Amino acid sequence: MSDAWSWHYNPDAQHVVGDLPGGVVAEVERLAEQLAVLGRDACEVGRGPLEGGGLRTLDIFGGRGFLMFLAPERLREISVVRVVWLG
């Protein structure tokens, strides 16, 4: 089994980022790639429960928005579940 992590939109890109500007989508995807590279350490990024996994929140563009993600170690994947853009 590979130790590499992947990422995806949950349930899909249209639902999570469908109406957002292209620059915001690109930044979300860049951050999701970086979270996948971090692997299990992604569970410590942003805000959220310190133990036991769960939903994490990460600011984007200096607080002009945020993305919410799950990083279940057993699945070895980052699930981007919501993006809020305040910009």
N, C-alpha and C positions, 0 to 999 in steps of 0.2 A: 504494500500500500504506500502511496506517495505521501510525503509530508506537506506537499504544496496545498495551499488554500486557494479557493476561488471566491468570486463574489457574484451576486445577481440581485435584480430587483424582485421584491416580493409584494404583491403577486406578479406584477409585470411592469415594464418601463412606462407604459401608457398611464397606468394607475398612479405610479409614484412620481414621475417627472414629466408627464405628458404635456402640461401647459406651461412649463417653465422656459425661460430664455435659454438659448443654446449655450451661453457662457456658464450659466449655473449648472446645467446638465454636465458640461465638460468638467467642471470643478468637482461635482459629486462623483463622477466616474474616476477622476484622478485620485480622490481621497479613498474611494472604495478599493482601487488597485493597491494603494499604500497599506490599507488595513489588511488586505489579503496577504501582502508580503509580511506583515507583522505576525500573521497567524494567531496563535493562542494569546500573544501579547496584546492583540487588539481588544481583549476583554478589559484592559486597563486604560484605554483611550477614552477621552471625553468624560461625560458625567453619567452616572448610573450606579447600580448596586456594586459594592466593593467585592462581594463574594456571591457565588452561585449563578453567575451569568445574568441574563436578562437584557432588557432594552437599554441601549446606550445612546447618548445624545452627543453630537459633535458639532460645534459651531463652524459655519462657513463664511467666508468673506468678512472676517473680523466681527462676527456677530450680526451680520445683516440677514442671517438665516441659519438654519441648522438641519442636520440630517439625523435620522434615528435608524439604528441598525442593531441586529442581533449577530453574535459571533459564537454559535454553538461549537464547542471543540469537537464533539463527537461527529459532526458533519463536515468539519474543516471547510467552512464557508462563511462568508459575510453576507447577510441578507439586509439590503437597504430597504426599509419598509415605509419610510416617510421622509419627505423633504419639505420644509417650510421656508419660503422665501419672503422676507420682509422688505427687501430692497426696493 
